[in-house]
Amino acid sequence: MTTLDGIAPAVESLGSAAYRRRHGVRLAYASGSMYKGIASADLVARMGRAGLLGYFGTGGLRPEQIDEAIGRIQRAVGPEGPYGMNLLASVDSPDRERRAVDLFLARRVRRVEAAAFLQPSAALVRYRLSGARRAADGSAVAPNSVMGKVSRPESAAAFLAPAPAHLVAALAAEGAITPEEAALAPLVPMADDLCVEADSGGHTDQRPLIGLLPEIVRLRDRAPGARAVCVGAAGGIGTPEAVAAALLLGADFVLTGSINQCTVEAGTADDVKDLLQAAGVQDTVMVPAGDMLEIGARAQVLGKGLFFPARANKLYDLYRRHDSLESIDEATRRQVQERIFRRSFDSVWAETAAHYATRNPAELARAESDPKHRMALVFKWYFVQSTRLAMSGDRERRVDYQVACGPAMGALNGYLAGTPLEDWRARHPDTLADLLMTGAATLLRRRLTELTGP
Ligand SMILES: Cc1cc2nc3c(=O)[nH]c(=O)nc-3n(C[C@H](O)[C@H](O)[C@H](O)COP(=O)(O)O)c2cc1C
């Protein structure tokens, strides 16, 4: 039998060497952001200490909480250590993005995972270009690294291109970037890394990786000035087989999400981790995404044994068919208030209105004059509440847990069944990374030997 030992990959040489060098990491791997600190400071710090890159989940946290997490991570891995923060596009509230970038620049955060961007925003461009300078060989060096998370070719193309000229000009005119930084903009693609997200936990377009990844790798190969951009794969990665397949499809690195939620360090309730550990690949379902209820965006969540998916679908269905809470028939109104909310619409609205009065008065004014919008905000309360219940682990309300999760979780559980890591209390994000990558190296070696034959 021929042996490929000489050419088959060792774990440290899987994926892109440029990616590993750029981030100072051992493996071409990352753990993705998970909102509200589910991808916690402990999780990211543990990854960093193991020489691996993790992104902290800033979504839904206040600036002071994010600031505190940055401090904890930097103390654990050093200011330049491998870690990054999530920067979420916020079309409705550009101020939120701007404040996040102010904080990242002030704290010298060197990596962001930019998610939900269809086009670069002014805040993202400012982050990318701040500190850009010309190297001795004439090329441009940008110290702030952006990983653009994409699930469509159009947004991939926007990250492979330099910052839009009109945004660069506007930022320079207001003094948010220097003339030198502005002058270098045409030499700097918006992202160092692209992460192609296929069928994943949480918000997802559910594209299959085998179709999407090669398409975006080709796009990168053809984009002028983007040869150095690494293209990673996410969505469905929970086994060595999945890592090996992604690498064969052309991935420079892989990124995991769902599987890290079921580790000791993840910032969610133990009760949720128990449920996740028992999930199979078939146990996730699609629901309306609470933060984008009006436009019908969808998210993938854990379904097994939970009522949340059916209840979320019911609320979305009511939202589509009615123009106001008042136009819903009395029996259904009672059912929603008693069974789903366990509260009256009036008390939910009082809480919601108080929240918006301080956070977003314009939104409150709109809801007060538009009954359909008021209904949307009342229904969204349930989505927020169901995430809170899951994060606090209120067992009595278990059926209402909203737990973002994709089939990678069940795939990992199947792989670990009967091993010491069957129990999540023995799982850590860095050990999962090593396990998947080492397994992929072994698998690739075996498969390549089999395929090339004796
Ligand atoms: C519980 C959970 C929360 C997530 N929250 C975020 C988030 O706030 N921002 C983000 O960019 N991605 C978020 N993601 C997506 C992950 O970063 C990652 O891209 C995705 O989970 C990869 O697919 P997988 O779940 O199949 O591994 C979340 C995923 C999960 C499972």
The ligand as a Tripos MOL2 file, in Angstrom:
@<TRIPOS>MOLECULE
LIG
   31    33     1     0     0
SMALL
NO_CHARGES

@<TRIPOS>ATOM
      1 C1        -26.0010   30.4500   20.5780 C.3       1 LIG1
      2 C2        -25.4140   31.1280   19.3730 C.ar      1 LIG1
      3 C3        -25.3380   32.5030   19.3550 C.ar      1 LIG1
      4 C4        -24.7560   33.1610   18.2580 C.ar      1 LIG1
      5 N1        -24.6290   34.5140   18.3000 N.ar      1 LIG1
      6 C5        -23.9570   35.1600   17.3080 C.ar      1 LIG1
      7 C6        -23.7310   36.5570   17.3920 C.ar      1 LIG1
      8 O1        -24.1400   37.2330   18.3300 O.2       1 LIG1
      9 N2        -23.0290   37.1430   16.3790 N.ar      1 LIG1
     10 C7        -22.5370   36.4270   15.3180 C.ar      1 LIG1
     11 O2        -21.8830   37.0180   14.4490 O.2       1 LIG1
     12 N3        -22.7620   35.1050   15.2160 N.ar      1 LIG1
     13 C8        -23.4510   34.4660   16.1800 C.ar      1 LIG1
     14 N4        -23.6360   33.0970   16.1140 N.ar      1 LIG1
     15 C9        -23.0620   32.3540   14.9750 C.3       1 LIG1
     16 C10       -21.6920   31.7580   15.3290 C.3       1 LIG1
     17 O3        -20.7270   32.7570   15.5730 O.3       1 LIG1
     18 C11       -21.1640   30.8770   14.1830 C.3       1 LIG1
     19 O4        -20.9720   31.6300   13.0200 O.3       1 LIG1
     20 C12       -22.1150   29.7470   13.8600 C.3       1 LIG1
     21 O5        -22.6560   29.2040   15.0320 O.3       1 LIG1
     22 C13       -21.3930   28.6590   13.0800 C.3       1 LIG1
     23 O6        -22.2630   27.6330   12.7070 O.3       1 LIG1
     24 P1        -22.5500   26.3250   13.6430 P.3       1 LIG1
     25 O7        -23.5180   26.7800   14.6720 O.co2     1 LIG1
     26 O8        -23.1540   25.3710   12.6850 O.co2     1 LIG1
     27 O9        -21.2290   25.8880   14.2010 O.co2     1 LIG1
     28 C14       -24.2690   32.4270   17.1590 C.ar      1 LIG1
     29 C15       -24.3960   31.0150   17.1790 C.ar      1 LIG1
     30 C16       -24.9530   30.3800   18.2650 C.ar      1 LIG1
     31 C17       -25.0410   28.8720   18.2650 C.3       1 LIG1
@<TRIPOS>BOND
     1     1     2 1
     2     2     3 ar
     3     2    30 ar
     4     3     4 ar
     5     4     5 ar
     6     4    28 ar
     7     5     6 ar
     8     6     7 ar
     9     6    13 1
    10     7     8 2
    11     7     9 ar
    12     9    10 ar
    13    10    11 2
    14    10    12 ar
    15    12    13 ar
    16    13    14 ar
    17    14    15 1
    18    14    28 ar
    19    15    16 1
    20    16    17 1
    21    16    18 1
    22    18    19 1
    23    18    20 1
    24    20    21 1
    25    20    22 1
    26    22    23 1
    27    23    24 1
    28    24    25 2
    29    24    26 1
    30    24    27 1
    31    28    29 ar
    32    29    30 ar
    33    30    31 1
@<TRIPOS>SUBSTRUCTURE
     1 LIG1         1 GROUP 0 **** ****
